[in-house]
C-alpha cells in the first residue's frame, strides 16, 4: 500500500510540474517496484528496422485481437479490462518527426494540452484528446518512427491515474 501511495504522490508532483510548465521526467526505476511488476507484465513491440520498445501493462488488462479491426487506424497492440472501461491502444507510425506528428494530432486529431515530457531519458510529447477521453504519449523510437500510447479514459479513479503513470514510465527502448 505504501508503494501505491508513493506512486500517487509522484503523480501529484507530475501534475504540479505540468502546471509550472517544467519538463516532467518519469523513470521506470522510480515506478518499477516489485509490487508494480507483480501487478502486471512487461510487453514488447518489435518494429522492423528499428529498436524494439518495452512497456508495462497491468494484469487487469487483457490483450485484444487487433486482427479483427479494419481501417486505416488499426493499433499495433490493444489492451482492455474485461468490461472495457479502461484501455491502452498502441500505434506505431512512420512520421516526418515527433513534433510534426504532434501538430497533426492538434490540428486533425483533437489533441490539446500538449507538453514535453522525458520518459526514461527520451524526449516525448504528452497530450490529451478530450473528445475521445484519452491521455496520449508520443514516444520517438528514431527520427522518423514513433510509438503513440493512448490510455482511456482520460479521467478515471486514482488507481487509473497511477496505472497510466506506471504505463508511461515503463516505456523504453528494449535492451
C-alpha angles and dihedrals in degrees: 000000000000090000092054090050089051090051091049091049089051089052091051088053089049091053091048090050091051090055090051090053094238122140109267115224122202122183126186091221087067094050106026097088122155089256093053093044090051090052093060147001137259113243131192134214114206109210114193111241092004140080116279119247125221126201139166124248122189117244090238086074124074128202114260119214105249094187089084092058115097129194140058095294100061112154122233089222134005130191128182142168115254092259090044090234090128127035145166119208118189125198130185115205139177106227141170089246139325089256092052090049089052090053089051091050089051097047100037107011101053094246119166139169095039115189137170116246134175116224114191089333096313119118107236138168122235124194143156132238102204095183090058094035093236139143107210137192129195109209114188114217093180137345091286106024126073137176113217116204117198120190121191137235104037092212118033133147123298090270091057092048090053090046092053089050091053092047092051093043091052097058112111145138108275117250 
